[in-house]
Amino acid sequence: MGLFDKLKAGLKKTSDAISERVNEVFSAFVQVDEELFESLEEALIMADLGMDTAVSLIDELRDRVKAKRIEDGREVKRELQKVIADAMLASDSEMRLETTPSVVLVIGVNGVGKTTSIGKLAAFYKAQGKRVMLAAADTFRAAAIDQLNIWAERVGVEIIKHQEGSDPAAVIYDACNAAKARGVDVLVCDTAGRLHNKKNLMAELEKISRVISRELPDASRENLLVLDATTGQNAVSQAQLFSEVSDITGIFLTKLDGTAKGGIVITICADKGIPVKFIGVGEGINDLQPFDAAEFARALFDDER
């Protein structure tokens, strides 16, 4: 199965949800008029894109249709696909890992698939011939270290870990120095998924960030927020919350194959301005894909399913 076919299969539930509503709108209207645009706006809102995003997309669609004097419903549908792709393309989905070592700090609440995502990232970069190391800095959650260790063994990469309950920043300190000493290309760091409150979370992330900046001052760095696509608009709220406590450079969206709410990808990119950098479209170790906005939009509206 090619990458596009895999993406299309992974997006089937979302694609069915969006395409079904959009197609119902186009089948009900002969003319390209204001009522069509209002119905499309409602269809996007019902597809879990959110009010602000849906209004913004349809406003842009309305302007383009008028400027291009489009009168055919099929052309309007194709233009909607372009509008969605362009809205997502406004954010840079490329990972910037240009130094040796580079650091990927992985953030997210418990239950979103953070540990699995780290394992998939490790496998992804190892497959590119890079030397990868994991840092088990989620020392608060029971079994988090053991789970990450299992992934390290499965993928065949090194891991730096301390005992449960130890200082996460100390784990990061040791990992940074080990990465330098051992010629590691990519250091992927786990973090706690939940602390007592937002203030504690901010303090912990800031402490870890200071250690990385001090020990690897010239390293390329990505702060990836892992979100569960099945939570829909709640994932958008998490993106907003974590953006307030950390400099999020990108999103890793998991469980996209298991939900009809994948339209939140559009909301996160277009409305929140945070680039989606990876998506998970399956349970396998290789079911991770770098995000491509144009391919995503094409898969959403691909009618040859």
Long-range contacts (C-beta under 8 A, 24 or more apart in sequence): 3-289, 3-295, 4-295, 4-298, 4-299, 6-281, 6-282, 6-287, 6-289, 7-279, 7-281, 7-289, 7-295, 7-296, 7-299, 8-299, 8-302, 8-305, 9-257, 9-281, 10-256, 10-257, 10-279, 10-281, 10-282, 10-287, 11-256, 11-257, 11-262, 11-281, 11-296, 11-299, 11-300, 12-257, 12-305, 13-257, 13-258, 13-259, 13-260, 13-262, 14-256, 14-259, 14-260, 14-261, 14-262, 14-263, 14-300, 15-262, 15-299, 15-300, 15-301, 15-302, 15-305, 16-260, 17-47, 17-48, 17-260, 17-261, 17-263, 18-43, 18-44, 18-47, 18-263, 18-300, 18-301, 19-300, 19-301, 19-303, 21-46, 21-47, 22-77, 22-80, 22-301, 26-73, 26-74, 26-76, 26-77, 29-73, 30-73, 32-65, 32-70, 32-71, 32-72, 32-73, 32-76, 36-73, 36-76, 37-61, 37-62, 40-80, 44-263, 47-260, 47-263, 48-232, 48-233, 48-260, 48-261, 48-263, 48-264, 49-263, 49-264, 49-266, 49-267, 50-233, 50-236, 50-264, 50-267, 50-271, 52-271, 53-266, 53-267, 53-270, 53-271, 56-87, 56-270, 56-271, 57-83, 57-84, 57-87, 57-266, 57-270, 60-86, 60-87, 77-301, 80-301, 81-297, 81-298, 81-300, 81-301, 82-297, 84-266, 84-297, 84-300, 85-293, 85-294, 85-296, 85-297, 85-298, 87-266, 87-269, 87-270, 88-265, 88-266, 88-269, 88-270, 88-276, 88-293, 88-296, 88-297, 89-293, 89-294, 90-269, 90-270, 90-273, 91-269, 91-273, 91-274, 91-275, 91-276, 92-275, 93-250, 93-275, 93-276, 93-277, 93-290, 93-291, 93-292, 93-293, 94-277, 95-222, 95-250, 95-277, 95-290, 96-220, 96-222, 96-249, 97-185, 97-186, 97-220, 97-222, 98-220, 99-218, 99-219, 99-220, 100-183, 100-184, 100-185, 101-133, 101-176, 101-179, 101-180, 101-184, 101-185, 101-186, 101-187, 101-216, 101-219, 102-185, 102-186, 102-187, 102-219, 102-220, 102-221, 102-222, 103-176, 103-186, 103-187, 103-189, 103-212, 103-216, 103-219, 103-220, 103-221, 103-222, 104-186, 104-187, 104-188, 104-189, 104-221, 104-222, 104-224, 105-189, 105-191, 105-208, 105-209, 105-212, 105-221, 105-222, 105-223, 105-224, 106-188, 106-189, 106-190, 106-191, 106-224, 106-226, 106-252, 107-191, 107-205, 107-223, 107-224, 107-225, 107-226, 107-242, 107-246, 107-248, 108-193, 108-225, 108-226, 108-227, 108-238, 108-242, 109-193, 109-194, 109-238, 110-141, 110-193, 110-194, 111-193, 111-228, 112-193, 112-226, 112-227, 112-228, 112-231, 112-254, 113-226, 113-228, 113-254, 113-255, 113-280, 114-138, 114-190, 114-193, 114-226, 115-144, 115-147, 115-148, 115-151, 115-190, 116-151, 116-254, 116-280, 117-224, 117-226, 117-252, 117-254, 117-278, 117-280, 117-288, 118-148, 118-151, 118-188, 118-190, 119-148, 119-151, 119-152, 119-154, 119-155, 119-285, 120-280, 120-285, 120-286, 120-287, 120-288, 121-188, 121-252, 121-278, 121-288, 122-151, 122-152, 122-155, 122-157, 122-188, 123-155, 123-285, 123-286, 123-288, 124-286, 124-288, 125-185, 125-186, 125-188, 126-155, 126-156, 126-157, 127-286, 130-185, 130-186, 131-157, 131-182, 131-183, 131-184, 131-185, 131-186, 132-157, 132-158, 132-184, 132-185, 132-186, 132-187, 132-188, 133-157, 133-158, 133-159, 133-160, 133-175, 133-178, 133-179, 133-182, 133-184, 133-186, 133-187, 133-188, 134-158, 134-159, 134-160, 134-187, 134-188, 134-189, 134-190, 135-159, 135-160, 135-161, 135-171, 135-172, 135-174, 135-175, 135-187, 135-188, 135-189, 135-190, 136-160, 136-161, 136-162, 136-171, 136-190, 137-168, 137-169, 137-171, 137-172, 137-175, 137-189, 137-190, 137-191, 137-192, 137-208, 138-168, 138-190, 138-191, 138-192, 138-193, 139-163, 139-164, 139-165, 139-166, 139-167, 139-168, 139-171, 139-192, 140-165, 140-168, 140-192, 140-194, 140-195, 141-192, 141-193, 141-194, 144-190, 148-190, 154-285, 155-285, 158-182, 158-184, 168-192, 168-204, 168-207, 168-208, 169-204, 169-207, 169-208, 169-210, 169-211, 172-208, 172-211, 172-212, 173-211, 173-215, 176-211, 176-212, 176-215, 176-216, 177-215, 179-216, 180-215, 180-216, 187-216, 198-241, 198-244, 198-245, 201-245, 202-245, 202-246, 205-245, 205-246, 209-246, 221-249, 222-249, 222-250, 222-277, 223-247, 223-248, 223-249, 223-250, 224-248, 224-249, 224-250, 224-251, 224-252, 224-277, 224-278, 225-250, 225-251, 225-252, 225-274, 226-251, 226-252, 226-254, 227-251, 227-252, 227-253, 227-254, 227-264, 227-268, 228-254, 228-255, 229-253, 229-254, 229-255, 229-256, 229-258, 229-259, 229-261, 229-262, 229-264, 229-265, 230-255, 230-258, 230-259, 230-261, 231-261, 232-259, 232-261, 232-264, 233-264, 233-267, 235-264, 235-268, 236-264, 236-267, 236-268, 236-271, 236-272, 239-268, 239-272, 239-274, 240-272, 243-272, 243-274, 248-274, 249-275, 249-277, 250-274, 250-275, 250-276, 250-277, 250-278, 251-275, 251-276, 251-277, 251-278, 252-276, 252-277, 252-278, 252-279, 252-280, 253-278, 253-279, 253-280, 253-291, 254-279, 254-280, 255-280, 256-280, 256-281, 257-281, 257-282, 257-287, 265-291, 265-296, 269-293
